[in-house]
Amino acid sequence: MEDEVDRLVAAWRRERPDLDVEPLEVLSRVSRLARHLDRARRLAFAEHSLEPWEFDVLTALRRAGTPYQLSPGQLLTQTLVTSGTMTNRIDRLTKKGLVERLPDPSDRRGVLVRLTEEGQDRADQALAGLLDQERAILAELSRAQRAELASLLRQLTAPFDNIPG
């Protein structure tokens, strides 16, 4: 079975035989897969009236466990956005009734962001939809192939995920 990357690589080998284009065989496929995954994610979230960034914040709170709350700083760490962006996101999610701000009992000046019941329901439903989309994307691979692919991708991403700062 041939794909678009095979055609791209063949063209580069023809046009630039002096270059080793082997990295394209892996990373161009990863890039193309990321675009397909992004589309699938947006579809799964849209079915629950959520934007990808909303899903990210809601699921960070959901993964925190009962009482499904984190400080804005903890949300920053998990979602990799600036404090100004997070403040804006919390404001927007609060207006939608998906999160609420509460005083932090351990810090008089601090606040905690807590998932509302509606926020939890939307996060749970969107996650189930996302997993359905992702299972469909991976359907061509056996369980063993998925495990091997996960291991190989972990090997590539771990150095980036573990860079300090």
Secondary structure as GFF3:
##gff-version 3
##sequence-region A 1 165
A	DSSP	alpha_helix	4	15	.	.	.	ID=ss1
A	DSSP	alpha_helix	22	46	.	.	.	ID=ss2
A	DSSP	alpha_helix	52	63	.	.	.	ID=ss3
A	DSSP	beta_strand	69	70	.	.	.	ID=ss4
A	DSSP	alpha_helix	72	79	.	.	.	ID=ss5
A	DSSP	alpha_helix	83	95	.	.	.	ID=ss6
A	DSSP	beta_strand	99	104	.	.	.	ID=ss7
A	DSSP	beta_strand	107	115	.	.	.	ID=ss8
A	DSSP	alpha_helix	117	138	.	.	.	ID=ss9
A	DSSP	alpha_helix	143	161	.	.	.	ID=ss10
###
